[in-house]
Amino acid sequence: MISRDEIQILLERLYEYISFEPGEDPHVDMLKELFIEGASVIEYLDEGCQKHVQKDIERHIEEINRVFRGHPEITSKGFREKELDNSMTIYGPMAFVKSRYEKEFFNGKENIKATGTNCLHLAKIDGRLKIVSIGWYEN
């Protein structure tokens, strides 16, 4: 069975791994440990949520690293994503989680602050809680 505390720890790691302080190297490669092999990542690309891309976690990590490497203005000022609140529905060894977040970063011209929602499907596999799928959109 899954506990709320286990879910909260996983969410804390998710936001910790995507965030970094000014001048630090991003450590998004650590995200992979939170996901099962073959996990699905869905990213909505437009405000109306009409366009999206589905990918695996490896591709997502590569894309994040490419963005950070290609934009030193972001890495010089840091990137922070933090949870605002969440709701959880637990079904034995599986759970659905809605996690609202806020992110802050400098895009080279101005400080950006945006909110979004992560929707996660979790499962306990071999005694460890893992992300089966995650999708998000910015509010």
C-alpha positions in Angstrom: 0.0 0.0 0.0 1.0 3.6 -0.5 1.0 6.2 2.2 0.5 10.0 1.8 4.0 10.5 3.3 5.6 8.4 0.6 3.8 10.4 -2.1 4.9 13.7 -0.4 8.5 12.5 -0.4 8.4 11.7 -4.1 6.8 15.1 -4.9 9.5 16.9 -2.9 12.2 15.0 -4.8 10.5 15.8 -8.1 10.6 19.5 -7.4 14.1 19.4 -5.9 15.6 17.6 -8.9 14.2 20.1 -11.4 15.3 23.1 -9.4 18.8 24.6 -8.9 20.4 27.7 -7.4 22.3 30.4 -9.3 25.6 29.1 -10.7 24.8 25.5 -9.8 24.7 22.8 -12.5 21.2 21.5 -13.1 20.7 17.9 -11.7 17.7 16.9 -13.7 19.4 13.5 -14.5 18.3 12.5 -11.1 14.7 12.6 -12.2 15.1 9.3 -13.9 15.2 7.4 -10.6 11.6 8.6 -9.8 10.1 7.0 -13.0 9.5 3.4 -14.1 11.1 2.3 -17.3 8.9 3.3 -20.2 7.0 6.0 -18.2 5.0 8.5 -20.3 5.6 12.2 -20.1 3.0 14.5 -21.6 3.7 18.2 -22.1 1.1 20.6 -23.3 2.6 23.2 -25.6 0.0 25.9 -25.9 -2.4 27.8 -23.7 -5.5 26.0 -25.0 -4.0 22.6 -24.5 -4.6 21.7 -28.1 -1.0 20.8 -28.9 1.0 18.3 -26.9 4.0 16.0 -27.1 4.3 12.6 -25.5 7.8 11.3 -24.7 9.7 9.1 -22.4 11.6 10.4 -19.4 15.0 10.0 -21.1 14.0 12.3 -23.9 12.5 14.8 -21.5 15.7 14.9 -19.5 17.7 15.4 -22.7 15.4 18.3 -23.7 15.7 20.0 -20.3 19.5 19.7 -20.3 19.6 21.1 -23.8 17.5 24.1 -22.8 19.7 24.8 -19.7 23.0 24.4 -21.7 21.7 26.6 -24.4 20.6 29.4 -22.1 23.3 30.3 -19.7 21.1 33.2 -18.5 18.8 30.7 -16.9 21.6 28.7 -15.2 23.3 31.9 -14.0 20.2 33.0 -12.1 18.9 29.6 -11.2 15.6 27.8 -11.7 13.1 27.1 -9.0 9.9 25.0 -9.1 8.0 24.4 -5.9 4.7 22.8 -5.0 1.9 25.0 -4.0 -0.6 22.3 -3.0 -1.7 18.8 -4.0 -4.5 16.3 -3.8 -4.1 12.6 -3.7 -6.3 9.6 -4.4 -4.8 6.3 -3.3 -6.0 2.9 -4.5 -3.9 0.3 -2.7 -0.5 0.1 -4.6 -1.5 2.9 -7.0 -2.3 6.6 -6.7 -3.4 9.6 -8.7 -1.9 13.0 -7.7 -2.7 16.6 -8.8 0.2 18.9 -7.8 0.0 22.6 -8.4 3.4 24.3 -8.8 5.0 27.6 -9.2 8.2 28.1 -11.2 10.6 31.1 -11.3 13.5 31.8 -13.6 15.2 34.5 -15.6 14.8 34.3 -19.4 17.5 36.8 -20.3 15.2 39.7 -20.4 12.9 39.4 -17.3 12.1 37.3 -14.3 9.4 34.8 -15.1 6.9 33.5 -12.6 4.3 31.0 -13.7 2.0 28.4 -12.2 1.0 25.0 -13.5 -0.4 21.7 -12.6 1.3 18.3 -12.7 -1.0 15.2 -12.9 0.8 12.0 -11.9 -0.1 8.3 -11.9 2.0 6.5 -9.3 2.5 2.8 -8.6 4.5 0.9 -6.0 6.9 -1.4 -7.9 9.1 -3.8 -6.0 8.5 -1.9 -2.8 9.4 1.5 -4.4 7.0 4.3 -5.3 7.5 5.3 -9.0 5.9 7.6 -11.5 4.1 5.7 -14.3 3.0 8.9 -16.1 3.1 12.6 -15.7 1.4 15.3 -17.6 1.4 19.0 -17.0 0.1 22.3 -18.3 0.7 25.9 -17.2 -2.3 27.7 -15.8 
